[in-house]
Amino acid sequence: MRILVCVKRVPITGGRIVLTDDEQAIQSRHLGFTISPHEECAVEEAVRIVEAGGGETVVLTLGPAEAEEQLRDCMAVGADRGILLKTDGADRDAQSTAAAIVDAVREEEPFDLILFGNESADAGGYQVGIRVAHALGLPVVTGLKKIEPADGRVRVERDVGGARDVYDVPMPAVLTVLEGLNLPRYPSVPGRLRAKSKPLSVNEPAPPAQGLEKLRLVLPPGQGKQAEVLGEGPAAAPKVVELMQRLGVA
Amino acid sequence: MKILCFVEPGDELSQQALGLAQALGDVRAVTVDGAYQPAAWAKAIAAEPADAIVAAGSDRGNELLAHVAAITGQPFAANVTAVDGDVVTRVRWGGSLLEEARLHGSPKILTVAPHTQPAVAAVAADVLTAPDDGSPKVIERIEESGGGVSLRDAKVVVSGGRGVGSAEGFSIIEELAGLLGGAVGCSRVVTSAGWRPHTDQVGQTGTKISADLYVACGISGATQHIAGCKGAKTILAINDDPEAPILTHADYAVIGNLHEIVPAISAELRKVKG
């Protein structure tokens, strides 16, 4: 099986978000970076499928030169090689992101599966995987928590509040996944060392016009609230129970 | 403006989306019949004339309108909270951040962020038919055995974070949740460590709760977590760090060691209940 996993570099926001002065991005000078949680599970799933049945896991991202760090992280947990679609760092909307991915996929030997996170942690557009599938004429199923490929088809399951919907689709296919699909492994030291020398190809897709054009970012109202301290230590228990009774839950 | 609004019968989020749609222009509500088949349903929706297409920012609404956008080659703004001409305000980072963006193209395609608009009365919806085009469709539904109170619907959620320290440490969290008839939750750190299953995770990539009371024990309050618990009416934080970010989102706090405080609350509850 040949599997492509598409990931996105995002800041580790921690407890409080601060914006840059131009309101175009999160102030990330003191932040580390990672990939969206759903995508960590997509990478893990691809690596497990290839470990079990052979093949190749390729990881792709569209982002600044620094996004190589995230591709190497994915290679450290088992991806075989990377594709960096390099930008100047400015955000691209979902349509142009999907178009760049489609162009890159067409340059490659066909993949059996193309995996995405269901939505990115930052922009949350819910659409890049679906757009890529339509452009390539492939079936797509989203929001998956179980993936079982066998004999040219893939059986997948999606949570729908108290039940699971089952789909069975022919490969090649596009699948988008949710955290909880698996428990991703941590990179090992040998894994990190091996990742340094795995192949990485770099392309620079031209920036097209933006259909959903970001104007500015805004912090939602209600920042800087401060909790009323009911007390310290176990002595506060009666006050907590009073609160619960007042709220009608105890 | 002719607004096409996709609704699901009996769905609260659809009625919220309808509210925003009605503020934009003349609304025609539509729904689709038969087994769920996203690409085929989207084809039926995309074939209807409209200046704007609106749906709820639910799993299904976001999926369907992404398909509609791909079919029509138009931009799509997911989880919009407000519309002003061509400019939409939409949710990023699970609600920790908002974005103002110009939505180009026609028809305008957008979903409405859950719980940001009041629900309006349901209206009669035209039923569209979506011929089977061979695209993926649901072939089977597996009902899950309902064990205990569901996190999503629980009136009380008692949740533990890194401060709980271990899988075994959750016994005091379970005890308190049990006394309150509530559900046990946890933060992403806890599921990543394997202390609790992912189904217990409250957060941007876990479950978004709407409890009357959320008790956050040993949870620092990363934005990822806040995105999942900010729907709770009241948040009580139990934390040994008076400067933890969770205290800027909580209504009430108790400062100190959760391993002493949580059992004390359980004991007090037992005493009061007799």
HADDOCK unambig.tbl for C-alpha pairs under 7 A between the chains (distance, minus, plus):
assign (segid A and resid 13 and name CA) (segid B and resid 223 and name CA) 6.74 0.50 0.50
assign (segid A and resid 14 and name CA) (segid B and resid 222 and name CA) 4.88 0.50 0.50
assign (segid A and resid 14 and name CA) (segid B and resid 223 and name CA) 6.22 0.50 0.50
assign (segid A and resid 15 and name CA) (segid B and resid 221 and name CA) 5.78 0.50 0.50
assign (segid A and resid 15 and name CA) (segid B and resid 222 and name CA) 4.13 0.50 0.50
assign (segid A and resid 15 and name CA) (segid B and resid 223 and name CA) 5.44 0.50 0.50
assign (segid A and resid 15 and name CA) (segid B and resid 245 and name CA) 5.46 0.50 0.50
assign (segid A and resid 16 and name CA) (segid B and resid 223 and name CA) 6.72 0.50 0.50
assign (segid A and resid 95 and name CA) (segid B and resid 75 and name CA) 6.63 0.50 0.50
assign (segid A and resid 121 and name CA) (segid B and resid 93 and name CA) 5.61 0.50 0.50
assign (segid A and resid 122 and name CA) (segid B and resid 92 and name CA) 5.60 0.50 0.50
assign (segid A and resid 122 and name CA) (segid B and resid 93 and name CA) 4.65 0.50 0.50
assign (segid A and resid 123 and name CA) (segid B and resid 92 and name CA) 5.14 0.50 0.50
assign (segid A and resid 123 and name CA) (segid B and resid 93 and name CA) 6.62 0.50 0.50
assign (segid A and resid 124 and name CA) (segid B and resid 92 and name CA) 5.90 0.50 0.50
assign (segid A and resid 124 and name CA) (segid B and resid 93 and name CA) 6.84 0.50 0.50
assign (segid A and resid 125 and name CA) (segid B and resid 77 and name CA) 6.89 0.50 0.50
assign (segid A and resid 125 and name CA) (segid B and resid 78 and name CA) 5.58 0.50 0.50
assign (segid A and resid 126 and name CA) (segid B and resid 62 and name CA) 6.37 0.50 0.50
assign (segid A and resid 126 and name CA) (segid B and resid 63 and name CA) 6.97 0.50 0.50
assign (segid A and resid 126 and name CA) (segid B and resid 66 and name CA) 6.92 0.50 0.50
assign (segid A and resid 126 and name CA) (segid B and resid 78 and name CA) 6.91 0.50 0.50
assign (segid A and resid 127 and name CA) (segid B and resid 66 and name CA) 5.08 0.50 0.50
assign (segid A and resid 130 and name CA) (segid B and resid 66 and name CA) 6.56 0.50 0.50
assign (segid A and resid 130 and name CA) (segid B and resid 67 and name CA) 6.28 0.50 0.50
assign (segid A and resid 131 and name CA) (segid B and resid 70 and name CA) 5.02 0.50 0.50
assign (segid A and resid 134 and name CA) (segid B and resid 70 and name CA) 6.37 0.50 0.50
assign (segid A and resid 139 and name CA) (segid B and resid 135 and name CA) 6.17 0.50 0.50
assign (segid A and resid 139 and name CA) (segid B and resid 136 and name CA) 6.35 0.50 0.50
assign (segid A and resid 140 and name CA) (segid B and resid 136 and name CA) 6.94 0.50 0.50
assign (segid A and resid 141 and name CA) (segid B and resid 136 and name CA) 6.91 0.50 0.50
assign (segid A and resid 162 and name CA) (segid B and resid 143 and name CA) 6.49 0.50 0.50
assign (segid A and resid 162 and name CA) (segid B and resid 144 and name CA) 5.59 0.50 0.50
assign (segid A and resid 163 and name CA) (segid B and resid 141 and name CA) 6.67 0.50 0.50
assign (segid A and resid 163 and name CA) (segid B and resid 142 and name CA) 5.50 0.50 0.50
assign (segid A and resid 163 and name CA) (segid B and resid 143 and name CA) 4.31 0.50 0.50
assign (segid A and resid 163 and name CA) (segid B and resid 144 and name CA) 5.09 0.50 0.50
assign (segid A and resid 164 and name CA) (segid B and resid 141 and name CA) 5.64 0.50 0.50
assign (segid A and resid 164 and name CA) (segid B and resid 142 and name CA) 5.04 0.50 0.50
assign (segid A and resid 164 and name CA) (segid B and resid 143 and name CA) 6.45 0.50 0.50
assign (segid A and resid 165 and name CA) (segid B and resid 138 and name CA) 6.00 0.50 0.50
assign (segid A and resid 165 and name CA) (segid B and resid 140 and name CA) 5.99 0.50 0.50
assign (segid A and resid 165 and name CA) (segid B and resid 141 and name CA) 4.61 0.50 0.50
assign (segid A and resid 165 and name CA) (segid B and resid 142 and name CA) 6.43 0.50 0.50
assign (segid A and resid 166 and name CA) (segid B and resid 138 and name CA) 5.58 0.50 0.50
assign (segid A and resid 166 and name CA) (segid B and resid 139 and name CA) 5.75 0.50 0.50
assign (segid A and resid 166 and name CA) (segid B and resid 140 and name CA) 5.10 0.50 0.50
assign (segid A and resid 166 and name CA) (segid B and resid 141 and name CA) 6.07 0.50 0.50
assign (segid A and resid 167 and name CA) (segid B and resid 136 and name CA) 6.58 0.50 0.50
assign (segid A and resid 167 and name CA) (segid B and resid 137 and name CA) 6.04 0.50 0.50
assign (segid A and resid 167 and name CA) (segid B and resid 138 and name CA) 5.07 0.50 0.50
assign (segid A and resid 167 and name CA) (segid B and resid 139 and name CA) 5.61 0.50 0.50
assign (segid A and resid 169 and name CA) (segid B and resid 136 and name CA) 6.14 0.50 0.50
assign (segid A and resid 179 and name CA) (segid B and resid 205 and name CA) 6.29 0.50 0.50
assign (segid A and resid 180 and name CA) (segid B and resid 198 and name CA) 5.20 0.50 0.50
assign (segid A and resid 183 and name CA) (segid B and resid 192 and name CA) 6.81 0.50 0.50
assign (segid A and resid 211 and name CA) (segid B and resid 75 and name CA) 5.17 0.50 0.50
assign (segid A and resid 211 and name CA) (segid B and resid 103 and name CA) 6.25 0.50 0.50
assign (segid A and resid 211 and name CA) (segid B and resid 104 and name CA) 5.07 0.50 0.50
assign (segid A and resid 211 and name CA) (segid B and resid 105 and name CA) 6.79 0.50 0.50
assign (segid A and resid 212 and name CA) (segid B and resid 75 and name CA) 5.91 0.50 0.50
assign (segid A and resid 212 and name CA) (segid B and resid 77 and name CA) 6.99 0.50 0.50
assign (segid A and resid 212 and name CA) (segid B and resid 101 and name CA) 6.26 0.50 0.50
assign (segid A and resid 212 and name CA) (segid B and resid 102 and name CA) 5.75 0.50 0.50
assign (segid A and resid 212 and name CA) (segid B and resid 103 and name CA) 4.79 0.50 0.50
assign (segid A and resid 212 and name CA) (segid B and resid 104 and name CA) 6.16 0.50 0.50
assign (segid A and resid 213 and name CA) (segid B and resid 101 and name CA) 5.18 0.50 0.50
assign (segid A and resid 213 and name CA) (segid B and resid 102 and name CA) 4.98 0.50 0.50
assign (segid A and resid 213 and name CA) (segid B and resid 103 and name CA) 6.51 0.50 0.50
assign (segid A and resid 214 and name CA) (segid B and resid 99 and name CA) 6.96 0.50 0.50
assign (segid A and resid 214 and name CA) (segid B and resid 100 and name CA) 6.22 0.50 0.50
assign (segid A and resid 214 and name CA) (segid B and resid 101 and name CA) 4.24 0.50 0.50
assign (segid A and resid 214 and name CA) (segid B and resid 102 and name CA) 6.49 0.50 0.50
assign (segid A and resid 215 and name CA) (segid B and resid 100 and name CA) 5.47 0.50 0.50
assign (segid A and resid 215 and name CA) (segid B and resid 101 and name CA) 4.93 0.50 0.50
assign (segid A and resid 215 and name CA) (segid B and resid 102 and name CA) 6.83 0.50 0.50
assign (segid A and resid 216 and name CA) (segid B and resid 99 and name CA) 5.94 0.50 0.50
assign (segid A and resid 216 and name CA) (segid B and resid 100 and name CA) 5.38 0.50 0.50
assign (segid A and resid 217 and name CA) (segid B and resid 98 and name CA) 5.76 0.50 0.50
assign (segid A and resid 217 and name CA) (segid B and resid 99 and name CA) 4.44 0.50 0.50
assign (segid A and resid 217 and name CA) (segid B and resid 100 and name CA) 6.20 0.50 0.50
assign (segid A and resid 218 and name CA) (segid B and resid 97 and name CA) 6.20 0.50 0.50
assign (segid A and resid 218 and name CA) (segid B and resid 98 and name CA) 5.00 0.50 0.50
assign (segid A and resid 218 and name CA) (segid B and resid 99 and name CA) 5.89 0.50 0.50
assign (segid A and resid 219 and name CA) (segid B and resid 97 and name CA) 5.09 0.50 0.50
assign (segid A and resid 219 and name CA) (segid B and resid 98 and name CA) 5.98 0.50 0.50
assign (segid A and resid 220 and name CA) (segid B and resid 96 and name CA) 6.78 0.50 0.50
assign (segid A and resid 220 and name CA) (segid B and resid 97 and name CA) 5.89 0.50 0.50
assign (segid A and resid 220 and name CA) (segid B and resid 98 and name CA) 6.13 0.50 0.50
assign (segid A and resid 224 and name CA) (segid B and resid 248 and name CA) 5.77 0.50 0.50
assign (segid A and resid 225 and name CA) (segid B and resid 248 and name CA) 4.81 0.50 0.50
assign (segid A and resid 225 and name CA) (segid B and resid 249 and name CA) 6.14 0.50 0.50
assign (segid A and resid 226 and name CA) (segid B and resid 247 and name CA) 5.91 0.50 0.50
assign (segid A and resid 226 and name CA) (segid B and resid 248 and name CA) 4.62 0.50 0.50
assign (segid A and resid 226 and name CA) (segid B and resid 249 and name CA) 6.95 0.50 0.50
assign (segid A and resid 227 and name CA) (segid B and resid 247 and name CA) 5.26 0.50 0.50
assign (segid A and resid 227 and name CA) (segid B and resid 248 and name CA) 6.17 0.50 0.50
assign (segid A and resid 227 and name CA) (segid B and resid 250 and name CA) 5.13 0.50 0.50
assign (segid A and resid 227 and name CA) (segid B and resid 251 and name CA) 4.55 0.50 0.50
assign (segid A and resid 227 and name CA) (segid B and resid 252 and name CA) 4.68 0.50 0.50
assign (segid A and resid 227 and name CA) (segid B and resid 253 and name CA) 5.87 0.50 0.50
assign (segid A and resid 228 and name CA) (segid B and resid 251 and name CA) 6.08 0.50 0.50
assign (segid A and resid 228 and name CA) (segid B and resid 252 and name CA) 4.60 0.50 0.50
assign (segid A and resid 228 and name CA) (segid B and resid 253 and name CA) 6.03 0.50 0.50
assign (segid A and resid 229 and name CA) (segid B and resid 252 and name CA) 5.68 0.50 0.50
assign (segid A and resid 229 and name CA) (segid B and resid 253 and name CA) 4.62 0.50 0.50
assign (segid A and resid 229 and name CA) (segid B and resid 254 and name CA) 5.74 0.50 0.50
assign (segid A and resid 230 and name CA) (segid B and resid 252 and name CA) 6.51 0.50 0.50
assign (segid A and resid 230 and name CA) (segid B and resid 253 and name CA) 5.84 0.50 0.50
assign (segid A and resid 230 and name CA) (segid B and resid 254 and name CA) 5.53 0.50 0.50
assign (segid A and resid 231 and name CA) (segid B and resid 254 and name CA) 5.26 0.50 0.50
assign (segid A and resid 231 and name CA) (segid B and resid 255 and name CA) 6.50 0.50 0.50
assign (segid A and resid 232 and name CA) (segid B and resid 254 and name CA) 5.52 0.50 0.50
assign (segid A and resid 232 and name CA) (segid B and resid 255 and name CA) 4.67 0.50 0.50
assign (segid A and resid 232 and name CA) (segid B and resid 256 and name CA) 5.65 0.50 0.50
assign (segid A and resid 233 and name CA) (segid B and resid 254 and name CA) 6.92 0.50 0.50
assign (segid A and resid 233 and name CA) (segid B and resid 255 and name CA) 6.11 0.50 0.50
assign (segid A and resid 233 and name CA) (segid B and resid 256 and name CA) 4.69 0.50 0.50
assign (segid A and resid 233 and name CA) (segid B and resid 257 and name CA) 6.40 0.50 0.50
assign (segid A and resid 233 and name CA) (segid B and resid 261 and name CA) 5.70 0.50 0.50
assign (segid A and resid 234 and name CA) (segid B and resid 260 and name CA) 5.83 0.50 0.50
assign (segid A and resid 234 and name CA) (segid B and resid 261 and name CA) 4.26 0.50 0.50
assign (segid A and resid 234 and name CA) (segid B and resid 264 and name CA) 5.49 0.50 0.50
assign (segid A and resid 236 and name CA) (segid B and resid 254 and name CA) 6.88 0.50 0.50
assign (segid A and resid 237 and name CA) (segid B and resid 261 and name CA) 6.85 0.50 0.50
assign (segid A and resid 237 and name CA) (segid B and resid 264 and name CA) 5.80 0.50 0.50
assign (segid A and resid 237 and name CA) (segid B and resid 265 and name CA) 4.68 0.50 0.50
assign (segid A and resid 237 and name CA) (segid B and resid 268 and name CA) 6.45 0.50 0.50
assign (segid A and resid 238 and name CA) (segid B and resid 268 and name CA) 6.32 0.50 0.50
assign (segid A and resid 240 and name CA) (segid B and resid 265 and name CA) 7.00 0.50 0.50
assign (segid A and resid 241 and name CA) (segid B and resid 265 and name CA) 6.81 0.50 0.50
assign (segid A and resid 241 and name CA) (segid B and resid 268 and name CA) 6.98 0.50 0.50
assign (segid A and resid 241 and name CA) (segid B and resid 269 and name CA) 6.39 0.50 0.50
assign (segid A and resid 249 and name CA) (segid B and resid 180 and name CA) 6.75 0.50 0.50
assign (segid A and resid 250 and name CA) (segid B and resid 180 and name CA) 6.05 0.50 0.50
